[in-house]
């Protein structure tokens, strides 16, 4: 611990690592639920509502969207729908069952169990679905998949769909990584998006409706006092861990690159206090690997050799050699580039030990997988997906709502 604190003191700018990309306007950002509350919930007057939410659905005072809609005199809240990790965001299991709210008796329909889409019988008494969940800006974080599937169900049943928008915590400017192949789409790659999409959930909802041709009455309650270059701390909002292993903004920023690796036989720190901030395996030499990565002089990041023993998840109870990933300059740091450099280094140094076949699940891009397998340079790998990424940048322009 003392060694880590000394490193923190010696690396310039590490404590905040903000660069110039987080601008605080002095005004607190208002999420969609804040704006809706200030409007007296008028857009939902007389509606029978199904609320898709979890513990992140709160307003700036910490009041839950669930309770606010329950208490709104002109709104009839009929049912709750929960995503991966459940309504309280505490579960990390393959399937979650339906339930009931103990205080109100409202049904809680799980969208991460025997179905991931609202079924007809769940929607019988509902004329409006409202989505209010905090995303983290990465394609394979499944809350946006839940939103997309719910939008399709709403379109099929003639149900109005509201999105209470929330900030993209890792900013709405930076876009990076390969776009998912159409034939590799799945629940963790639900739409042809790049790894880091740089959009809010409201903007994504507009894209989904247009690009999927959904006949849907979509209404987005927009953010106020939010700029695209803001990181989360500039919003003035409170951080709520959106899932059990997403515990701070630094981990959210690392996730687009480091999260890609977690389907392989490499620990990304689940079962430790610092998920996505450390990686390792029993077969990895952390000292050598840290030196090799530091020689690459990647912008805004440094690597420190560590050993750790996960108490859950992959390699539970086994000593792992690895590296601690330290963001030293957030303004220059590119998590996707960093993740790819790690993957390429693993392929070069551990071609037998590192099982890269499962890498394709979250990567969802066959050409990039082949480039990693062939040991391409980063420049060659990036060239493989650059045209698709540029096409996405042009696609997204029509759906951006904020400056």
Residue pairs with C-beta under 8 A, 6 or more apart in sequence:
4 304
4 324
7 14
7 304
7 326
8 14
8 15
11 302
11 326
11 328
12 328
13 19
13 328
13 329
14 326
14 327
14 328
16 330
17 250
17 300
17 327
17 328
17 329
17 330
17 333
18 231
18 330
18 331
19 300
19 329
19 330
19 331
19 332
20 331
21 171
21 173
21 229
21 231
21 330
21 331
22 171
22 229
22 230
22 231
22 233
22 234
22 330
23 227
23 229
23 230
23 234
24 230
24 234
24 236
25 225
25 227
25 234
27 225
27 236
28 60
28 225
28 235
28 236
28 237
29 167
29 223
29 224
29 225
29 226
29 230
29 234
29 235
29 236
29 237
30 38
30 60
30 223
30 224
30 225
31 59
31 60
31 164
31 165
31 166
31 167
31 223
31 237
32 132
32 163
32 164
32 165
32 166
32 202
32 220
32 221
32 222
32 223
33 57
33 58
33 59
33 65
33 68
33 132
33 164
33 221
34 59
34 60
34 224
35 164
35 221
35 222
35 223
35 224
36 43
36 44
36 164
36 221
37 59
37 68
41 68
41 69
41 72
41 74
41 75
42 74
43 162
43 219
43 221
44 69
44 72
44 74
44 75
44 128
44 130
44 162
45 74
45 75
46 74
47 75
47 76
47 127
47 128
47 160
48 76
48 78
48 125
48 126
48 127
48 128
49 69
49 75
49 76
49 77
49 78
49 126
49 128
49 129
49 130
50 78
50 79
50 80
50 81
50 118
50 122
50 123
50 126
50 128
50 129
50 130
51 57
51 65
51 66
51 69
51 77
51 79
51 80
51 81
51 129
51 130
51 132
52 80
52 81
52 82
52 83
52 111
52 129
52 130
52 131
52 132
52 133
52 146
52 147
52 150
53 64
53 65
53 66
53 80
53 81
53 82
53 87
53 130
53 131
53 132
53 133
54 82
54 83
54 85
54 86
54 87
54 88
54 89
54 133
54 242
55 64
55 87
55 88
55 89
55 90
55 240
56 89
56 132
56 133
56 134
56 166
56 240
56 242
57 64
57 65
57 66
57 132
57 133
57 134
57 164
58 64
58 65
58 238
58 240
59 65
59 68
60 236
60 237
60 238
62 238
65 130
65 132
65 164
66 77
66 80
66 101
69 75
69 77
69 130
70 77
70 104
77 106
78 106
78 125
78 126
79 106
79 107
79 108
79 109
79 122
79 125
79 126
80 87
80 101
80 106
80 107
80 108
80 109
81 108
81 109
81 110
81 111
81 118
81 122
81 129
81 150
82 96
82 108
82 109
82 110
82 111
82 112
83 111
83 112
83 133
83 142
83 143
83 146
84 96
84 112
84 142
84 143
84 146
84 243
85 91
85 92
85 96
85 112
85 243
85 244
86 96
86 110
86 112
87 99
87 108
89 240
89 241
89 242
89 243
89 244
90 244
91 244
92 243
92 244
92 245
95 110
95 112
95 113
95 114
96 110
96 112
96 113
97 110
97 113
98 107
98 108
98 109
98 110
98 113
99 107
99 108
99 110
100 106
100 107
100 108
101 107
101 108
107 122
109 118
109 122
111 117
111 118
111 146
111 149
111 150
112 142
112 146
116 145
116 146
116 149
116 187
117 149
117 150
117 152
117 153
118 129
118 149
118 150
118 153
118 154
119 153
120 157
123 129
123 153
123 157
123 159
126 159
127 159
127 160
128 159
128 160
128 161
128 162
129 150
129 153
129 154
129 159
129 160
129 161
129 162
130 161
130 162
130 163
130 164
131 147
131 150
131 161
131 162
131 163
131 164
131 201
131 205
132 163
132 164
132 166
133 143
133 146
133 147
133 166
133 201
133 242
134 143
134 166
134 169
134 240
134 242
135 141
135 143
135 144
135 166
135 168
135 200
135 201
135 204
135 242
136 168
136 169
136 170
136 242
136 246
136 252
136 255
137 168
137 169
137 170
137 171
137 196
137 197
137 198
137 199
137 252
137 256
138 195
138 196
138 197
138 252
138 255
138 256
138 259
139 177
139 180
139 188
139 189
139 191
139 193
139 194
139 195
139 196
139 197
139 256
139 364
140 188
140 189
140 195
140 259
140 260
140 362
140 364
141 242
141 243
141 255
141 259
142 187
142 188
142 190
143 201
143 242
144 190
144 191
144 201
144 204
145 187
145 188
145 190
147 163
147 201
147 204
147 205
147 208
148 190
148 191
148 204
148 208
148 212
149 190
150 161
151 161
151 205
151 208
151 209
151 214
151 216
151 218
152 212
152 214
153 159
154 160
154 161
154 216
155 161
155 214
155 215
155 216
160 217
160 219
161 205
161 216
161 217
161 218
161 219
162 218
162 219
162 220
162 221
163 201
163 202
163 205
163 218
163 219
163 220
163 221
164 221
165 200
165 201
165 202
165 203
165 220
165 221
165 222
165 223
165 401
166 200
166 201
166 223
167 200
167 223
167 226
167 230
167 232
167 235
167 237
168 198
168 199
168 200
169 231
169 232
169 249
169 252
170 196
170 231
170 232
170 249
170 252
170 253
170 256
171 198
171 228
171 229
171 230
171 231
172 198
172 199
172 200
172 203
172 228
172 229
172 230
172 400
172 402
173 198
173 228
173 229
174 196
174 198
174 334
175 194
175 196
175 197
175 198
175 389
175 392
175 393
175 396
176 194
176 195
176 196
176 256
176 334
176 335
176 336
176 337
176 389
177 194
177 195
177 196
177 256
177 336
177 385
177 389
178 194
178 195
178 363
178 364
178 365
178 367
178 368
178 384
178 385
178 388
178 389
179 192
179 193
179 194
179 365
179 385
179 388
179 389
179 391
179 392
180 189
180 191
180 192
180 193
180 194
180 364
180 365
181 192
181 364
181 365
181 366
182 192
184 360
184 364
184 365
184 366
185 191
185 192
185 364
186 361
186 364
188 361
188 362
188 364
189 362
189 364
191 204
191 207
191 208
191 211
191 212
192 392
193 204
193 392
194 385
194 388
194 389
194 392
195 256
195 257
195 260
195 336
196 256
196 335
196 336
197 204
197 392
197 396
198 228
198 396
199 207
199 396
199 399
199 400
200 223
200 401
200 402
202 220
202 221
202 222
202 223
202 401
203 220
203 396
203 399
203 400
203 401
204 399
205 218
205 220
206 218
206 220
206 399
206 401
207 395
207 396
207 399
208 214
209 216
209 218
210 398
210 399
211 395
220 401
222 401
222 402
223 402
225 235
226 235
226 402
227 402
227 403
228 400
228 402
228 403
231 249
231 253
231 330
232 239
232 249
232 252
233 239
233 249
239 248
239 249
241 247
241 248
245 251
245 269
245 270
245 275
245 276
246 252
246 255
246 275
246 276
247 275
250 277
250 327
251 274
251 275
251 276
251 277
253 327
253 330
253 333
253 335
254 276
254 277
254 325
254 327
254 335
254 338
255 276
255 335
256 335
256 336
256 339
257 334
257 335
257 336
257 337
257 338
257 339
257 340
257 342
258 268
258 276
258 279
258 325
258 335
258 338
258 339
258 342
259 268
259 276
259 339
259 362
260 339
260 343
260 359
260 362
260 363
261 268
261 279
261 339
261 342
261 343
261 359
262 268
262 270
262 314
262 362
263 358
263 359
263 361
263 362
264 354
264 355
264 356
264 357
264 358
264 359
265 281
265 314
265 353
265 354
265 355
265 358
266 279
266 280
266 281
266 284
266 314
266 346
266 354
267 278
267 279
267 280
267 281
267 308
267 310
267 313
267 314
267 315
267 320
267 322
268 275
268 276
268 278
268 279
269 275
269 276
269 277
269 278
269 279
269 308
269 310
270 310
270 312
270 313
270 314
271 310
271 311
271 312
271 313
271 314
271 315
271 316
272 278
272 308
272 310
272 311
274 324
277 324
277 325
278 306
278 308
278 322
278 323
278 324
278 325
279 322
279 323
279 325
279 342
280 286
280 306
280 307
280 308
280 320
280 321
280 322
280 323
281 315
281 320
281 321
281 322
281 353
281 354
282 315
282 318
282 319
282 320
282 321
283 350
283 353
284 320
284 321
284 322
284 350
284 353
285 321
286 305
286 306
286 307
286 321
286 322
286 323
287 305
287 321
288 349
289 303
289 305
289 321
289 322
289 323
289 345
289 349
290 303
290 304
290 305
290 323
292 345
292 349
293 303
293 323
293 341
293 342
293 345
294 302
294 303
296 341
296 345
298 334
298 337
298 338
298 341
299 329
299 332
299 333
299 334
300 327
300 328
300 329
300 330
300 331
300 332
300 333
300 334
301 325
301 326
301 327
301 328
301 333
301 338
302 326
302 328
303 323
303 324
303 325
303 326
304 323
304 324
304 326
305 321
305 322
305 323
305 324
306 322
306 323
306 324
307 319
307 320
307 321
307 322
308 319
308 320
308 322
309 315
309 317
309 318
309 319
309 320
310 316
310 317
310 318
310 320
311 317
325 338
327 333
337 378
337 382
340 372
340 378
340 381
340 382
341 378
343 356
343 359
343 372
344 372
344 375
344 376
344 377
344 378
344 381
346 354
346 356
347 354
347 356
347 372
347 373
347 375
348 375
356 369
356 372
356 373
359 369
359 372
360 366
360 369
363 369
365 385
367 384
367 385
368 381
368 384
368 385
371 380
371 381
371 384
372 381
376 384
